[in-house]
Amino acid sequence: MASPPHPNLELRPLGNTGLKLSCVGFGASPLGSVFGPVSEHDAISSVREAFDLGINFFDTSPYYGGTLSEKMLGKGLKALGVPRNEYIVSTKCGRYVEGFDFSAERVTKSIDESLARLQLDYVDILQCHDIEFGSLDQIVNETIPALQKLREAGKIRFIGITGLPLSVFTYVLDRVPPGTVDVILSYCHYSVNDSTLVDLLPYLKSKGVGVISASPLAMGLLTENGPPEWHPASAELKSACQAAAAFCKAKGKNISKLAMQYSLANKDISSVLVGMNSVRQVKENVYAATELATFGKDQETLSEVEAILSPVKNQTWPSGIQES
Ligand code: NAD
């Protein structure tokens, strides 16, 4: 793969945190072998490649691969051998392979376990993971206050919430004082096939909340290899994405690059968090960003792909106790 054209990977401010995140963020769920087996060697070299190419933001969770992702990311970061303030790490709490538990007691214990696995003294962002599976009132009244104590103790710097239904963000943010929740992480809602996050961006900006948008490849739907077995999309959505990928391939284009560039083009999104498990994927995704900065979007192919996906535009799937 050729080297990126020129500009360094863009850094973007994250809400009111003062942090500047690389516009491409490293999603570490694949390091938990969530999308297929990943060797320790590949995990460590992917983290190294990412850092060398300007990625400074790494996201994981105790849930990914049943703690394997945190352990692999910890090894990768340690192997960098650079000062701790040169990279930004987020992990999560409340979701575990054993199930959901957003109690103050569990999340307080959870951060110590995560820090041990990550081999770190603090994380930059701790996020309540997939809050639609818990009681949102517990998140507001119990979980977030527990995270505020962790912030005071210096174990975390900023507080975030994640989930699939966009309504969970407004529910929580309307009920906490400004500055309590610093960041939201939304996934599968700012992609070529589903861009519903765009409607929420002015509200989030007005609250001073930083926006991380994850899964620009719709958790594998927008890749030539297609999604993993467990992907929750309908058969209709899967087949439309497969048709779009095949169309791009026949045209000599790469659907994943197109999808990355679509998500990266909106600068109100601080970081586009893409899951990566190889040096090749890291190079491709960073190249997508630097190429976009230099040459702009491939509008012709994008319009063609949007037309293929129009029957399933903004189609999502149920998630959480209210929706299942
Ligand atoms: P994604 O859309 O980023 O897709 C990841 C898949 O695409 C993996 O199989 C990866 O190997 C593959 N891929 C990556 N780059 C590619 C390329 N250039 N060409 C072809 N295939 C490529 O989905 P994701 O990994 O689920 O999301 C990204 C990250 O966001 C996660 O790793 C995680 O850190 C975070 N995330 C958080 C939540 C949450 O908090 N609820 C939900 C989803 C994702």
Boltz pocket constraint, residues with backbone or C-beta under 6 A from the ligand:
constraints:
  - pocket:
      binder: B
      contacts: [[A, 26], [A, 27], [A, 28], [A, 29], [A, 30], [A, 35], [A, 59], [A, 60], [A, 129], [A, 130], [A, 162], [A, 163], [A, 164], [A, 185], [A, 187], [A, 214], [A, 215], [A, 216], [A, 217], [A, 218], [A, 219], [A, 220], [A, 222], [A, 223], [A, 224], [A, 256], [A, 257], [A, 273], [A, 274], [A, 275], [A, 276], [A, 277], [A, 280], [A, 281], [A, 282], [A, 284], [A, 285]]
      max_distance: 6.0
